[in-house]
Amino acid sequence: MTSAPEPLPAAPAEPLPASEEVFPSSSDSWSSLTNYTTAQTTVVPAPAAGGPYGEFSTKNVATGGAASSGEPRRFHYALQLTVRGVWDDNIFISHTDRKSDYYFAIEPDITLGVGDIEGRNRSYLRLDYMPSAILFVNHSDQDAFNQLIHLEGGYSTGRLRLSLFEDIALLESANLNSIIDTTGLWANLDASASTRVNIFNTRMRAQYDLTGKLYLQGEFDSYVYFYPGNISDYTVSGGLYLYYNWLPKVSVGVGGTFGYDWVDEPTPNQTFEQVNARLNYQATAKLGLYASAGAEFRQFDGNRSTYTTPVFEVGVTHHPFDGTTINLAAGRRIYNSGFLGAQDFADTYFVGRFQQRLFRRLYFGLGAGYENSNYFAAAENISASRDDNYWFIEPSLDVLITRWLNAGIYYLHRDDSSNIDSFSFDDNQVGVRATVRF
C-alpha cells in the first residue's frame, strides 16, 4: 500500500487516504491457489483486468502481490454505496431495435471477514455481497435487480494449505457484471439481448509441500450457467499439478485436468481433458506474471469427433510508479451456447486496465478489451458458422473529495461485429457516479 499524501494547505486536518485504499488493485498472492478474481469492494472503478465472464471463470486473471498483513484483525467489515446515473443509446444492445434511455444504478456493497482477509497468508473467511438495482426512466419494463455474492476462505497447517471460493451471480440484464465490473464492460454476446442468467462457480484448492522445492496442487471446480427457458449447463472438473520452485521468485508447474459437462438438450453432454504448463513469476512487489498454457481435448456424446484446441491464461500486473497501476490479462476457453442448440464456442479475450493518480485527488482510468467468440458444432449435421468480434473502451475520471466520498464520470463504447448481422451492435454510455464509504 502506498503512503498517504500530505494534506493540501487549505484542506481539512484529516489526511487523504492512499491511492490503494480508495482505488485498490488486487491484493491476491501469486500462488496458483489464489482466486485471481477476488472481490475488490472499494474500487471505483476496479483497475483489475477481468475477463468477459467476470469472477465466474478461471480465465478472469486479476493479478497482484500479496499485501503484508502483519497481525490480522479478528473481524473485518466494510460498507459502501455507489449510485450511478447513465445515458445509454442502445439499452437492448440491438442491431435493429435501437432505443436510448437514462437509468440509475443503486449498488450497496458489504464485506464481512474474519482472519487474514487482506494478505491471505493465514486462515481467513470473507464474504462480499453486492445487490444492484437498475431503474430506467422511460423503459421501466427493463428495470433489473442483480445480485453478486463472493465467499472465500483459507486454512493453513504447515505443509498443507486449503482454500475454497464460491461465486454467485444472479443477473437480469444484457451484461455479464461482476463485483469488479458493474458498468458493463463485457456484454452477454451469446444472448445479445437482456436475459436472465444465474451463474454458480465453486473452486477448491489443496496445496501440499513435498519438499522445499516441490509441491502438489489438487483442484476441484464446479460451475453452472442456468438460463431459464433456454440451454443450461453444469460442469465439474478435477486437476492435479506438480510445481517446482525453480528460483526464489519463479515457480513452474505441469499437470492435467479432467471434466464432465452436462448440457440441456439438444446439446450433447461432453467430456474434456486438458494438459497445461504453468508459470508464476513475482519479480518485485511492483511486477508479477502468471501464465498457464496447454491443450484441451473435448469429446461429445454421439458421433461428433474430438475437438482439440489450445487453452491459456495470462495475467500481468505492474505498479511502475506511486499511484500508477497497469493490469493486463488474456485467455481462451470453451463454453456451451445457451441459445444456439448443439453448439459450443471458443472464447478468446484480451483486456487491459490502466490507472494514474493525478494532482493528488484526481484519478484517470482507461480500460480496453477485445473478445472473439467462434462457434462450432457439438453434434453431427449441425451448421455452426457464427463468429463475433467484440471490443470496448472506457476512459474515466474520478475525484477523491474526502476520505469517505468520491465522484466521477466515465464513457463506455462497446461494439460487436458478427458475421450474422442480427447479433451485431454498437453502444455508447455516459455515466456519472458517486461512492460513499461508511
Buried (B, 14 or more C-beta within 10 A) or exposed (E): EBEBBEEEEEEEEEEBBBBBBBBBBBBBBBBBBBBBBBBBBBBBBBBBBBBBBBBBBBBBBBBBBBBEBEEBBEEBEBEBBBBBBBBBEBBBBBBEEBBEBBBBBBBBBBBBBBBBBBBBBBBBBBBBBBBBEBBBEEBEEBEBBBBBBBBBBBBBEEEEBBBBBBBBBBBBBBBBBBBBBBBBBBBBBBBBBBBBBBBBBBBBBBBBBEEEEEBBBBBBBBBBBBBEEBBBBBBBBBBEBEBBBEEEEBBBBEBEBEBEBBBBEEBBBBBBBBBBBBBBBBEEEBBBBBBBBBEBEBBBEEEBEEBEBEBBBBBBBBBEEEBBBBBBBBBBBBBBBBBBBBBBBBBBBBBBBBBBBEEBBEBBBBBBBBBBBBBBBBBEEBEBEBBBBBBBBBBBBBBBEBBBEBBBEBEBBBBBBBEEEEBBBBBBBBBEBBBBBE
